[in-house]
Amino acid sequence: MTDTEPALIALDWGTSGQRAWLLGRDGGILDARDTGRGLLTTTEDVDLRDPRAKAAAYESAFRQACGDWLTACPGLPALASGMVGSAQGWADSGYRTVPAPLDFPSLVPVFHRDGVLHLVPGLRIPSGDDPGDVIRGEETQLAGALETLAHPGGSLTVVLPGTHSKWVRVEEGVVTGFTTAMTGELYGLLTAHGILARTAADPVADDAAFSRGLAAGRRSRGLATEAFGARPLVLDGVLAPESLPDYLSGVLIADEVSHLLHASETHVVLCGARELCRRYAAALAERGVEATVLSEEITARGLWRIATAAGLLEDRLERTLKP
C-alpha cells in the first residue's frame, strides 16, 4: 500500500512533453499529470538569448504543472530529468561521461520562488575518430528499469524505443556504452514529407503490413531502397495506401534491430510506450530474442531512485518522522 505522505515532485520534462508525478514516502505514485508542455511549447514565444525571460517561462510552466503541490507541501523536494536540463532548457545540467553508475550523486539546482528544482545530468560518449553519443532523459528510465527488475548485476541490454531510440549496455549497474538510432524521427519525416507522404493515406492499423515491412527491413538492400519500396507496392495495388505507415514502421524498426542487436544477444529489456515496445518485441522475436517489456512509468521510479541516492529526501523524511 502506497504511503500517502508526499515526499517528492518528479518530472520527466522533454522536448515535446512534460509528465509530473507526486510521489509518496515509499516512492509510490500519489498523483500524475501529463501537461504536454515540453521545451518547445514552453519557449515558443521566448527570446532564448534573454536568460531572465527563459527562466521566467520555465518557472511559469513548472508552476502550472505542480503549483498546487508546492502550495500544499512547502519545501517539498523536486527533481526533473530530460531536455529541461539542456543548453536550451531551464539550466544546463551537463553530462557524465560513460562508464557511469546510475546513482547520480551530483545534481544541478535551479532556484525559483518556491524553492529548488534539481536537474539530472545526461550521459555522453565523447567523440574521437568516430562520432560520440548523448543521452538526456533516458538515464532516468535506466535507473528505474534496474530498480524495477531488482537487477542483481551482470550484463543487461536495455532498448528505449522512441524518436531517438537508445540501445544501452549496462554492466554490474554501470552504463558502459550506448547507441542512438533516429528511427522515430525518420518515420515522422518520411510520413509527413516527400513522396511516401503523398503516396500514403490516413493510417489504419495493419499488423500484416508491419510484418511485411519487417521482412523487407531484414533484407540487405539498404534502408533507402527498402523504404522507397513502399511506393511501388501501393502503385501496384499490393499495399493499401492507409497501410503504408505500418509497412514503413516495420522496415525502419527491422533495419535498426539488424544493425544494433548483437549476434550473441538472447534477451533484452524494452522500456517505452506500449505499442512501440510491442513492435520492437515482434522484431526481436523474429530473431529469436526474448524481450521483457517495462512501461514508461518506470521513469517515476528512476527519479525516486536518483533522489534517494542524492540525499534529497533525507532532511524532509527526518522532519516528517520526528514525533
Stockholm file with secondary structure:
# STOCKHOLM 1.0

chainA/1-323         MTDTEPALIALDWGTSGQRAWLLGRDGGILDARDTGRGLLTTTEDVDLRDPRAKAAAYESAFRQACGDWLTACPGLPALASGMVGSAQGWADSGYRTVPAPLDFPSLVPVFHRDGVLHLVPGLRIPSGDDPGDVIRGEETQLAGALETLAHPGGSLTVVLPGTHSKWVRVEEGVVTGFTTAMTGELYGLLTAHGILARTAADPVADDAAFSRGLAAGRRSRGLATEAFGARPLVLDGVLAPESLPDYLSGVLIADEVSHLLHASETHVVLCGARELCRRYAAALAERGVEATVLSEEITARGLWRIATAAGLLEDRLERTLKP
#=GR chainA/1-323 SS CCCCSEEEEEEEECSSCEEEEEEETTSCEEEEEECCCCHHHHTTTSCTTCHHHHHHHHHHHHHHHHHHHHHHSTTCCEEEESGGGSTTSSSCCCEEESSEETTCCCCEEEEETTEEEEECCEEEECCSSSCCEEESSHHHHHHHHHHHHTCCSSEEEEEECSTTEEEEEEETTEEEEEEEECHHHHHHHHHHSHHHHHHCCSCCCCHHHHHHHHHHHHSSSCHHHHHHTHHHHHHTTSSCGGGHHHHHHHHHHHHHHHHHSCTTCCEEEEESCHHHHHHHHHHHHTTTCEEEEECTTHHHHHHHHHHHHTTTTHHHHHHHHCC
#=GC SS_cons         CCCCSEEEEEEEECSSCEEEEEEETTSCEEEEEECCCCHHHHTTTSCTTCHHHHHHHHHHHHHHHHHHHHHHSTTCCEEEESGGGSTTSSSCCCEEESSEETTCCCCEEEEETTEEEEECCEEEECCSSSCCEEESSHHHHHHHHHHHHTCCSSEEEEEECSTTEEEEEEETTEEEEEEEECHHHHHHHHHHSHHHHHHCCSCCCCHHHHHHHHHHHHSSSCHHHHHHTHHHHHHTTSSCGGGHHHHHHHHHHHHHHHHHSCTTCCEEEEESCHHHHHHHHHHHHTTTCEEEEECTTHHHHHHHHHHHHTTTTHHHHHHHHCC
//
